Amino acid sequence: MTASPLRGPDPGPCDPAPPDAAAFLAGLRARTGTEVGASAWTLVDQARIDRFAEATGDRQFVHVDPVRAATETPFGGTVAHGYLTLSLLGGAVGEVLPAHPCVRAVLNMAADKVRFLAPVRVDTRVRAVFTLTGVSALPEGKAALRLGAAVQAEGGEPGRPVLTAELTLMLVLDETAGADT
Protein backbone atom coordinates (compact mmCIF):
# COMPACT_ATOMS: atom_id res chain seq x y z
CA MET A 1 0.00 0.00 0.00
CA THR A 2 1.20 3.50 -0.86
CA ALA A 3 1.96 5.85 2.02
CA SER A 4 -0.99 7.93 3.13
CA PRO A 5 -0.95 11.65 2.34
CA LEU A 6 -2.27 12.53 5.79
CA ARG A 7 0.36 10.60 7.68
CA GLY A 8 3.05 13.05 8.60
CA PRO A 9 6.42 12.50 10.14
CA ASP A 10 6.43 12.15 13.91
CA PRO A 11 7.71 15.54 15.10
CA GLY A 12 9.26 13.87 18.13
CA PRO A 13 9.32 15.21 21.68
CA CYS A 14 12.24 17.62 21.02
CA ASP A 15 10.85 19.31 17.89
CA PRO A 16 9.37 22.65 19.04
CA ALA A 17 8.14 23.69 15.56
CA PRO A 18 4.49 22.92 14.88
CA PRO A 19 3.72 21.17 11.60
CA ASP A 20 3.31 23.63 8.72
CA ALA A 21 -0.15 23.36 7.14
CA ALA A 22 0.90 25.22 3.98
CA ALA A 23 3.76 22.79 3.41
CA PHE A 24 1.44 19.90 4.18
CA LEU A 25 -1.09 21.05 1.54
CA ALA A 26 1.68 21.65 -0.99
CA GLY A 27 2.88 18.10 -0.40
CA LEU A 28 -0.62 16.81 -0.97
CA ARG A 29 -0.99 18.80 -4.19
CA ALA A 30 2.25 17.25 -5.45
CA ARG A 31 0.66 13.81 -5.05
CA THR A 32 -2.44 14.62 -7.12
CA GLY A 33 -3.16 11.79 -9.53
CA THR A 34 -1.52 9.11 -7.38
CA GLU A 35 -3.05 6.20 -5.54
CA VAL A 36 -3.47 6.92 -1.85
CA GLY A 37 -4.01 3.34 -0.78
CA ALA A 38 -6.41 0.46 -0.40
CA SER A 39 -8.47 -0.43 2.64
CA ALA A 40 -8.55 -3.84 4.24
CA TRP A 41 -11.00 -6.38 2.89
CA THR A 42 -14.42 -6.25 4.62
CA LEU A 43 -16.89 -9.14 4.62
CA VAL A 44 -20.41 -8.30 3.47
CA ASP A 45 -22.35 -11.13 5.09
CA GLN A 46 -26.08 -11.60 5.62
CA ALA A 47 -25.93 -10.25 9.17
CA ARG A 48 -24.43 -6.95 7.94
CA ILE A 49 -27.02 -6.74 5.15
CA ASP A 50 -29.84 -7.41 7.61
CA ARG A 51 -28.56 -4.74 10.03
CA PHE A 52 -28.41 -2.23 7.19
CA ALA A 53 -31.95 -3.17 6.11
CA GLU A 54 -33.18 -2.64 9.66
CA ALA A 55 -31.37 0.69 10.00
CA THR A 56 -32.68 2.07 6.70
CA GLY A 57 -36.07 0.39 6.41
CA ASP A 58 -35.10 -1.05 3.00
CA ARG A 59 -36.19 -4.65 3.44
CA GLN A 60 -36.55 -5.56 -0.23
CA PHE A 61 -36.45 -9.36 -0.57
CA VAL A 62 -33.39 -9.30 -2.82
CA HIS A 63 -31.44 -8.19 0.28
CA VAL A 64 -33.09 -9.98 3.20
CA ASP A 65 -34.76 -13.18 1.96
CA PRO A 66 -32.07 -15.69 0.90
CA VAL A 67 -34.56 -18.37 -0.22
CA ARG A 68 -36.65 -16.06 -2.36
CA ALA A 69 -33.58 -14.22 -3.71
CA ALA A 70 -32.07 -17.57 -4.76
CA THR A 71 -35.13 -18.52 -6.79
CA GLU A 72 -36.40 -15.18 -8.07
CA THR A 73 -33.23 -13.23 -8.96
CA PRO A 74 -30.30 -13.87 -11.30
CA PHE A 75 -27.88 -13.51 -8.37
CA GLY A 76 -28.36 -16.94 -6.79
CA GLY A 77 -28.94 -15.39 -3.37
CA THR A 78 -29.11 -12.06 -1.61
CA VAL A 79 -27.07 -9.01 -2.54
CA ALA A 80 -25.98 -5.99 -0.52
CA HIS A 81 -27.83 -2.72 -0.81
CA GLY A 82 -25.96 -0.33 -3.09
CA TYR A 83 -26.09 2.24 -0.33
CA LEU A 84 -24.55 -0.26 2.08
CA THR A 85 -21.60 -0.61 -0.29
CA LEU A 86 -21.38 3.18 -0.57
CA SER A 87 -21.53 3.59 3.22
CA LEU A 88 -18.47 1.36 3.64
CA LEU A 89 -16.37 4.13 2.09
CA GLY A 90 -16.51 6.12 5.34
CA GLY A 91 -14.61 3.52 7.30
CA ALA A 92 -12.36 2.65 4.37
CA VAL A 93 -11.22 6.24 3.87
CA GLY A 94 -10.48 6.42 7.60
CA GLU A 95 -8.15 3.44 7.22
CA VAL A 96 -6.08 4.96 4.44
CA LEU A 97 -6.12 8.57 5.69
CA PRO A 98 -4.98 8.46 9.30
CA ALA A 99 -4.62 11.71 11.21
CA HIS A 100 -1.83 14.17 10.44
CA PRO A 101 -0.56 16.73 12.97
CA CYS A 102 -1.94 19.58 10.79
CA VAL A 103 -5.43 18.07 10.56
CA ARG A 104 -7.86 18.44 13.47
CA ALA A 105 -10.83 16.80 11.73
CA VAL A 106 -11.88 15.21 8.44
CA LEU A 107 -15.52 15.74 7.43
CA ASN A 108 -17.55 14.46 4.48
CA MET A 109 -18.52 17.22 2.04
CA ALA A 110 -19.76 15.35 -1.02
CA ALA A 111 -20.07 12.04 -2.83
CA ASP A 112 -20.42 12.76 -6.52
CA LYS A 113 -20.72 10.62 -9.64
CA VAL A 114 -21.64 7.55 -7.60
CA ARG A 115 -22.03 4.54 -9.88
CA PHE A 116 -23.29 1.13 -8.79
CA LEU A 117 -21.61 -1.07 -11.41
CA ALA A 118 -22.21 -4.61 -10.16
CA PRO A 119 -24.08 -6.28 -7.30
CA VAL A 120 -22.20 -7.35 -4.18
CA ARG A 121 -23.34 -10.88 -3.44
CA VAL A 122 -23.72 -12.05 0.13
CA ASP A 123 -20.51 -13.36 1.74
CA THR A 124 -18.26 -11.35 -0.57
CA ARG A 125 -15.31 -9.36 0.70
CA VAL A 126 -14.87 -5.82 -0.62
CA ARG A 127 -12.23 -3.13 -0.31
CA ALA A 128 -11.86 0.45 -1.50
CA VAL A 129 -8.97 1.88 -3.47
CA PHE A 130 -8.51 5.65 -3.35
CA THR A 131 -6.76 8.04 -5.73
CA LEU A 132 -5.99 11.65 -4.81
CA THR A 133 -7.63 13.81 -7.49
CA GLY A 134 -7.35 17.30 -6.02
CA VAL A 135 -6.58 19.56 -3.09
CA SER A 136 -7.79 23.12 -2.64
CA ALA A 137 -7.69 25.67 0.14
CA LEU A 138 -10.96 26.76 1.72
CA PRO A 139 -11.61 29.79 3.94
CA GLU A 140 -11.11 29.74 7.69
CA GLY A 141 -8.26 27.24 7.93
CA LYS A 142 -9.86 24.45 5.95
CA ALA A 143 -9.02 22.53 2.78
CA ALA A 144 -10.93 20.27 0.40
CA LEU A 145 -9.42 16.91 -0.44
CA ARG A 146 -10.88 15.14 -3.48
CA LEU A 147 -10.55 11.39 -3.86
CA GLY A 148 -11.59 8.94 -6.52
CA ALA A 149 -12.93 5.78 -4.89
CA ALA A 150 -13.30 2.36 -6.47
CA VAL A 151 -14.82 -0.51 -4.48
CA GLN A 152 -13.54 -3.90 -5.55
CA ALA A 153 -15.12 -7.27 -4.84
CA GLU A 154 -12.76 -10.12 -4.04
CA GLY A 155 -12.96 -12.69 -6.81
CA GLY A 156 -14.77 -10.20 -9.05
CA GLU A 157 -13.87 -9.33 -12.57
CA PRO A 158 -10.28 -7.94 -12.47
CA GLY A 159 -10.18 -4.21 -13.06
CA ARG A 160 -13.97 -3.86 -12.80
CA PRO A 161 -15.09 -2.19 -9.59
CA VAL A 162 -18.55 -2.78 -8.14
CA LEU A 163 -18.88 0.91 -7.23
CA THR A 164 -17.10 4.14 -8.10
CA ALA A 165 -17.51 7.59 -6.60
CA GLU A 166 -15.79 10.94 -6.31
CA LEU A 167 -15.50 11.98 -2.67
CA THR A 168 -14.77 15.43 -1.29
CA LEU A 169 -13.55 15.66 2.28
CA MET A 170 -13.09 18.82 4.31
CA LEU A 171 -9.87 18.98 6.27
CA VAL A 172 -10.12 21.22 9.32
CA LEU A 173 -6.56 22.41 9.77
CA ASP A 174 -4.81 23.40 12.99
CA GLU A 175 -4.70 27.19 12.66
CA THR A 176 -1.63 27.32 14.90
CA ALA A 177 0.22 25.22 12.31
CA GLY A 178 0.53 27.89 9.62
CA ALA A 179 -2.89 27.19 8.08
CA ASP A 180 -3.00 30.44 6.10
CA THR A 181 -2.73 28.73 2.74
C-alpha positions in Angstrom: 0.0 0.0 0.0 1.2 3.5 -0.9 2.0 5.8 2.0 -1.0 7.9 3.1 -0.9 11.6 2.3 -2.3 12.5 5.8 0.4 10.6 7.7 3.0 13.0 8.6 6.4 12.5 10.1 6.4 12.1 13.9 7.7 15.5 15.1 9.3 13.9 18.1 9.3 15.2 21.7 12.2 17.6 21.0 10.8 19.3 17.9 9.4 22.7 19.0 8.1 23.7 15.6 4.5 22.9 14.9 3.7 21.2 11.6 3.3 23.6 8.7 -0.2 23.4 7.1 0.9 25.2 4.0 3.8 22.8 3.4 1.4 19.9 4.2 -1.1 21.1 1.5 1.7 21.7 -1.0 2.9 18.1 -0.4 -0.6 16.8 -1.0 -1.0 18.8 -4.2 2.2 17.3 -5.5 0.7 13.8 -5.0 -2.4 14.6 -7.1 -3.2 11.8 -9.5 -1.5 9.1 -7.4 -3.1 6.2 -5.5 -3.5 6.9 -1.8 -4.0 3.3 -0.8 -6.4 0.5 -0.4 -8.5 -0.4 2.6 -8.5 -3.8 4.2 -11.0 -6.4 2.9 -14.4 -6.3 4.6 -16.9 -9.1 4.6 -20.4 -8.3 3.5 -22.3 -11.1 5.1 -26.1 -11.6 5.6 -25.9 -10.3 9.2 -24.4 -7.0 7.9 -27.0 -6.7 5.1 -29.8 -7.4 7.6 -28.6 -4.7 10.0 -28.4 -2.2 7.2 -31.9 -3.2 6.1 -33.2 -2.6 9.7 -31.4 0.7 10.0 -32.7 2.1 6.7 -36.1 0.4 6.4 -35.1 -1.0 3.0 -36.2 -4.7 3.4 -36.6 -5.6 -0.2 -36.5 -9.4 -0.6 -33.4 -9.3 -2.8 -31.4 -8.2 0.3 -33.1 -10.0 3.2 -34.8 -13.2 2.0 -32.1 -15.7 0.9 -34.6 -18.4 -0.2 -36.6 -16.1 -2.4 -33.6 -14.2 -3.7 -32.1 -17.6 -4.8 -35.1 -18.5 -6.8 -36.4 -15.2 -8.1 -33.2 -13.2 -9.0 -30.3 -13.9 -11.3 -27.9 -13.5 -8.4 -28.4 -16.9 -6.8 -28.9 -15.4 -3.4 -29.1 -12.1 -1.6 -27.1 -9.0 -2.5 -26.0 -6.0 -0.5 -27.8 -2.7 -0.8 -26.0 -0.3 -3.1 -26.1 2.2 -0.3 -24.6 -0.3 2.1 -21.6 -0.6 -0.3 -21.4 3.2 -0.6 -21.5 3.6 3.2 -18.5 1.4 3.6 -16.4 4.1 2.1 -16.5 6.1 5.3 -14.6 3.5 7.3 -12.4 2.7 4.4 -11.2 6.2 3.9 -10.5 6.4 7.6 -8.1 3.4 7.2 -6.1 5.0 4.4 -6.1 8.6 5.7 -5.0 8.5 9.3 -4.6 11.7 11.2 -1.8 14.2 10.4 -0.6 16.7 13.0 -1.9 19.6 10.8 -5.4 18.1 10.6 -7.9 18.4 13.5 -10.8 16.8 11.7 -11.9 15.2 8.4 -15.5 15.7 7.4 -17.6 14.5 4.5 -18.5 17.2 2.0 -19.8 15.3 -1.0 -20.1 12.0 -2.8 -20.4 12.8 -6.5 -20.7 10.6 -9.6 -21.6 7.6 -7.6 -22.0 4.5 -9.9 -23.3 1.1 -8.8 -21.6 -1.1 -11.4 -22.2 -4.6 -10.2 -24.1 -6.3 -7.3 -22.2 -7.3 -4.2 -23.3 -10.9 -3.4 -23.7 -12.0 0.1 -20.5 -13.4 1.7 -18.3 -11.3 -0.6 -15.3 -9.4 0.7 -14.9 -5.8 -0.6 -12.2 -3.1 -0.3 -11.9 0.4 -1.5 -9.0 1.9 -3.5 -8.5 5.7 -3.3 -6.8 8.0 -5.7 -6.0 11.7 -4.8 -7.6 13.8 -7.5 -7.4 17.3 -6.0 -6.6 19.6 -3.1 -7.8 23.1 -2.6 -7.7 25.7 0.1 -11.0 26.8 1.7 -11.6 29.8 3.9 -11.1 29.7 7.7 -8.3 27.2 7.9 -9.9 24.5 5.9 -9.0 22.5 2.8 -10.9 20.3 0.4 -9.4 16.9 -0.4 -10.9 15.1 -3.5 -10.5 11.4 -3.9 -11.6 8.9 -6.5 -12.9 5.8 -4.9 -13.3 2.4 -6.5 -14.8 -0.5 -4.5 -13.5 -3.9 -5.6 -15.1 -7.3 -4.8 -12.8 -10.1 -4.0 -13.0 -12.7 -6.8 -14.8 -10.2 -9.0 -13.9 -9.3 -12.6 -10.3 -7.9 -12.5 -10.2 -4.2 -13.1 -14.0 -3.9 -12.8 -15.1 -2.2 -9.6 -18.6 -2.8 -8.1 -18.9 0.9 -7.2 -17.1 4.1 -8.1 -17.5 7.6 -6.6 -15.8 10.9 -6.3 -15.5 12.0 -2.7 -14.8 15.4 -1.3 -13.6 15.7 2.3 -13.1 18.8 4.3 -9.9 19.0 6.3 -10.1 21.2 9.3 -6.6 22.4 9.8 -4.8 23.4 13.0 -4.7 27.2 12.7 -1.6 27.3 14.9 0.2 25.2 12.3 0.5 27.9 9.6 -2.9 27.2 8.1 -3.0 30.4 6.1 -2.7 28.7 2.7 
